[in-house]
Amino acid sequence: MELRHLRYFVAVVEAQSFTKAAEKLFIAQPPLSRQIQNLEQELGAPLFERGSRPLRTTAVGHFFYQQALKLLSNAEEIKLITQRAGMTERTIQLGYSSSLLCGLLPRIVCLFRQQHPNLNIKLLELNGMAQIQALKEGRVDVCFGRVRISDPAVKRVQLREERLMAAVHSSHPFANQRRPISLAELNDEQIFSYPSQAGPGYAVQVKSLFLEYGLEPKRFAVLDCLQQSLGMVAAGEGICIVPESVKMMQFRHVNYLPLADSAAVSPIYLIVRNDDEGQYTRPLFDCVYQVYDLEAIEYDRRVF
Ligand code: BEZ
């Protein structure tokens, strides 16, 4: 016996006629009659009084009708509950580099949440190689990062390049300069960078930037995280090169100064697995582009 048989039986009982029930069910009458006969054979009892007009159920038929209604209603309930559970359990996991929380990431997540209210959005702070590793292991679906890492398992979009700034203590001689500072002027400073992890990361990017201008900072310390580096700047222990959006992090006695050098930029990448088939990847990309459009920020959509 299948749910289909119960539906047919209920339709016949309620229409009190095989012909009317067949019309309602959009099937021909002979197969409907056959299905009811099969049901009667399986149950070993007649469900309808033969020859009654309008069609009436037997006592067994009436009992079976009440049970069938309960079962069909349960089945519908199970379907709805499962559909609802399925909706909330759909999850997208996003990896992000710490400084991106100061930029457009919160706005992107907020808009994406509005567009997908039943989606579970999980955020995981990951930097550099850890993003690629997490993508490969399926721990995250999409990453927003700053480091260009080529790996056959992933593809990426360089969304834009963000200007870099120098975070300096308010007592620093440069702190109240009205002109942009050059990297050459910062070369002899104690420089703090982050994060302290193996492999290519933001700190390597900053060091390479000095090298690009033939400079090599002698005092370059890599700390655990962005907040720690800015804390050291606030303590007057040194300076830190940060993406422009970080200036929204207001530490007492930390001033943010523009850098003069044209190469002083940090890229922002959107990275996904090469074989990505995530249902929410494309909508997330579109949401990112929508936020850029709303903010009137130029960006690139090319995938590498
Ligand atoms: C941005 O600031 O441009 C950005 C931050 C996170 C994700 C995507 C873009």
Residues whose N, C-alpha, C, O or C-beta is under 5 A from the ligand:
A	BS01	BEZ	L100 G103 L104 L105 F144 I268
